[in-house]
Amino acid sequence: MCRGGARRVRALAAAVALAWQAACAGYQNADATRSLDAGPNGDASLESDGGMDAAAATEASADAPDDVRCSPVAVAPAAGGGTSCVADASTCYPHDQTAFFPSWAPPLAPSHVCSTEQIDDFWTSCLDPATADPSSCGIWRAADTTCYGCLVTSSSAPAYGALVTFGPHLVSEVNVAGCIALTERCNVACAQMVLADVECRQAACDGWCPDQAVAACADTADQCSTCSTYHDAAAGCVAPR
């Protein structure tokens, strides 16, 4: 499964390919979990938390039938969004989500529009803190628009790619829900809960906080009354087993 823990994993962004070559490059991968915070190039930036080898993941899962690779997991119901968690006099805190209702956007269908080299170049030009900059990212996007459209989608899109951008700050989250839905079709209910948590935390904070403060606010929303029911339900179904 595309496993996570009780907290999102800020993992090596180069391993976006692990979870998403199934949609963009046409491979299948058994195990990957990734999450991002907004970066200076309008895409995302990450801290490394390790990752599995892409070739090993592909080899391990490419020939395995769905019924062998997929074991259904229980998904606890979420009680819905909660009240705001006011921290100080600023507006940057998780805002009331008692009226929040999640929506489901499935992952993009496999389209074979990105090569491994293109995904690596995307990481180097747009995500890698050591090499990315707005100019090189813009050049890459202009040259690889079809691949970019699979890798990065807006939260308003009907189906999501590898990264989903939210709100006016284009805060990016790795589409872990899509990874689950693509690689474990028997656990779409878990994927839906994971995306509900992402939507809740972004709705609670994006638009209320400065760009670089959205991620911290969203993490708070997951831990306090605002979105904790979604977070706990999602964490329960993606926990290692």
Secondary structure as UniProt FT lines:
FT   HELIX           13..15
FT   HELIX           16..24
FT   TURN            40..41
FT   HELIX           54..61
FT   TURN            62..63
FT   HELIX           66..69
FT   TURN            98..99
FT   HELIX           116..122
FT   HELIX           123..127
FT   TURN            129..131
FT   HELIX           134..143
FT   HELIX           145..151
FT   STRAND          152..154
FT   TURN            155..156
FT   STRAND          163..166
FT   TURN            167..170
FT   STRAND          171..174
FT   HELIX           176..183
FT   HELIX           185..187
FT   HELIX           188..205
FT   TURN            206..208
FT   HELIX           211..213
FT   HELIX           214..223
FT   TURN            225..227
FT   HELIX           228..238
//
